[in-house]
């Protein structure tokens, strides 16, 4: 019986102070929404398994910086091509590099991060391209064309 009395008393207090009630509901809604959003991101990026072909076989290959032995850096594209063409250790090699690019939206241009990848990047991962122009071998060499 005490539970019903407590609920009725709580309801009367909330109705007596609508400003406090609105603030409490708003704070709770924002807290729950933020918590749900953060969990969705953590779930998508950290908890779900990677949907690529043989994820346990993926490795990263980097060049060691001679000036800073504890630092690593990416290969140049010509070095990547040499390693790929003379590769005897890996079943496939693909290149990826993060770049800062400009994306035009109407009159404004925003800077965004983009991954520049080799033509075999998605096929090596076993991922199908959906609404993207297919990569062609003739376009794989960087240059003005």
C-alpha positions as CSV (number, residue, x, y, z in Angstrom):
1,X,0.0,0.0,0.0
2,X,2.9,2.4,0.6
3,X,3.9,2.2,-3.1
4,X,0.6,3.6,-4.2
5,X,0.8,6.3,-1.6
6,X,4.3,7.2,-2.8
7,X,3.3,7.3,-6.4
8,X,0.2,9.5,-5.7
9,X,2.4,11.8,-3.6
10,X,5.1,12.0,-6.3
11,X,2.5,12.8,-8.9
12,X,0.9,15.6,-6.8
13,X,4.4,17.1,-6.3
14,X,5.2,17.0,-9.9
15,X,1.9,18.6,-10.9
16,X,2.3,21.3,-8.3
17,X,5.7,22.4,-9.8
18,X,5.3,22.2,-13.6
19,X,8.6,24.1,-14.2
20,X,10.6,21.5,-12.2
21,X,8.7,18.7,-13.9
22,X,9.5,20.0,-17.3
23,X,13.2,20.5,-16.5
24,X,13.5,17.0,-14.9
25,X,11.8,15.3,-18.0
26,X,14.0,17.3,-20.4
27,X,17.2,16.4,-18.5
28,X,16.2,12.7,-18.4
29,X,15.3,12.7,-22.1
30,X,18.7,14.3,-23.0
31,X,20.6,11.9,-20.8
32,X,18.9,8.8,-22.2
33,X,19.2,10.1,-25.8
34,X,22.9,10.8,-25.4
35,X,23.5,7.5,-23.7
36,X,21.7,5.7,-26.6
37,X,23.7,7.6,-29.2
38,X,27.1,6.8,-27.5
39,X,26.2,3.1,-27.1
40,X,25.1,2.9,-30.8
41,X,28.5,4.3,-31.9
42,X,30.5,2.0,-29.5
43,X,28.4,-1.0,-30.7
44,X,28.9,-0.2,-34.3
45,X,32.6,0.5,-34.2
46,X,33.9,-1.6,-31.3
47,X,31.6,-4.4,-30.4
48,X,30.3,-5.8,-33.7
49,X,32.6,-8.0,-35.6
50,X,34.3,-6.7,-38.8
51,X,32.4,-7.8,-41.9
52,X,35.3,-8.5,-44.1
53,X,36.7,-11.7,-45.6
54,X,39.0,-13.5,-43.1
55,X,39.5,-10.6,-40.6
56,X,41.9,-12.7,-38.6
57,X,44.3,-12.6,-41.5
58,X,44.5,-8.8,-42.0
59,X,47.7,-7.2,-41.1
60,X,49.1,-3.6,-41.5
61,X,52.4,-3.0,-43.3
62,X,54.3,0.2,-42.5
63,X,57.7,1.7,-43.0
64,X,59.8,2.5,-40.0
65,X,61.0,6.1,-39.8
66,X,64.8,6.2,-39.6
67,X,64.9,9.5,-37.8
68,X,62.3,8.4,-35.2
69,X,62.7,4.6,-34.6
70,X,59.5,4.4,-32.5
71,X,57.4,6.0,-35.3
72,X,55.9,4.4,-38.4
73,X,54.8,5.9,-41.7
74,X,53.0,4.8,-44.8
75,X,54.7,3.8,-48.1
76,X,54.7,6.0,-51.2
77,X,52.5,4.6,-54.0
78,X,55.6,3.5,-56.1
79,X,57.0,1.7,-53.1
80,X,53.6,0.0,-52.6
81,X,53.6,-1.1,-56.2
82,X,57.1,-2.6,-55.8
83,X,56.1,-4.4,-52.7
84,X,52.9,-5.7,-54.2
85,X,54.6,-6.9,-57.4
86,X,57.4,-8.7,-55.5
87,X,55.2,-10.0,-52.7
88,X,55.7,-13.6,-51.6
89,X,54.4,-13.4,-48.1
90,X,50.8,-12.2,-48.4
91,X,47.9,-13.5,-50.5
92,X,47.0,-9.9,-51.5
93,X,48.2,-6.4,-50.8
94,X,46.1,-3.2,-50.9
95,X,47.0,0.4,-50.2
96,X,45.1,2.9,-48.1
97,X,45.9,6.4,-47.0
98,X,43.9,9.0,-45.1
99,X,43.7,12.4,-46.8
100,X,42.1,15.7,-46.0
101,X,39.9,16.7,-49.0
102,X,37.5,19.5,-49.8
103,X,33.8,18.6,-50.4
104,X,31.6,21.2,-52.0
105,X,28.1,21.7,-50.7
106,X,26.4,24.4,-52.6
107,X,28.6,27.5,-52.3
108,X,30.5,26.2,-49.3
109,X,33.4,23.8,-49.3
110,X,34.0,21.7,-46.2
111,X,37.2,19.8,-45.3
112,X,36.7,16.2,-44.6
113,X,38.8,13.1,-44.1
114,X,38.7,10.5,-46.9
115,X,40.5,7.2,-47.5
116,X,42.4,6.9,-50.8
117,X,42.6,3.3,-51.6
118,X,44.1,1.0,-54.3
119,X,41.9,-0.6,-56.9
120,X,41.9,-4.0,-55.2
121,X,41.1,-2.6,-51.7
122,X,37.4,-3.7,-51.6
123,X,37.9,-7.0,-53.4
124,X,40.7,-7.9,-51.0
125,X,38.4,-7.3,-48.0
126,X,35.6,-9.2,-49.7
127,X,33.3,-6.2,-49.6
128,X,31.0,-5.4,-52.5
129,X,30.7,-1.9,-53.8
130,X,27.1,-0.8,-53.9
131,X,26.5,2.7,-55.2
132,X,30.0,3.6,-56.1
133,X,31.7,3.7,-59.5
134,X,33.8,0.6,-59.9
135,X,37.6,0.8,-59.8
136,X,39.3,0.2,-63.0
137,X,42.9,-0.8,-63.4
138,X,43.7,1.9,-65.9
139,X,42.7,4.5,-63.2
140,X,44.8,3.0,-60.4
141,X,47.9,5.1,-61.1
142,X,47.8,8.5,-59.5
143,X,48.4,11.4,-61.7
144,X,46.7,14.4,-63.3
145,X,44.4,12.3,-65.5
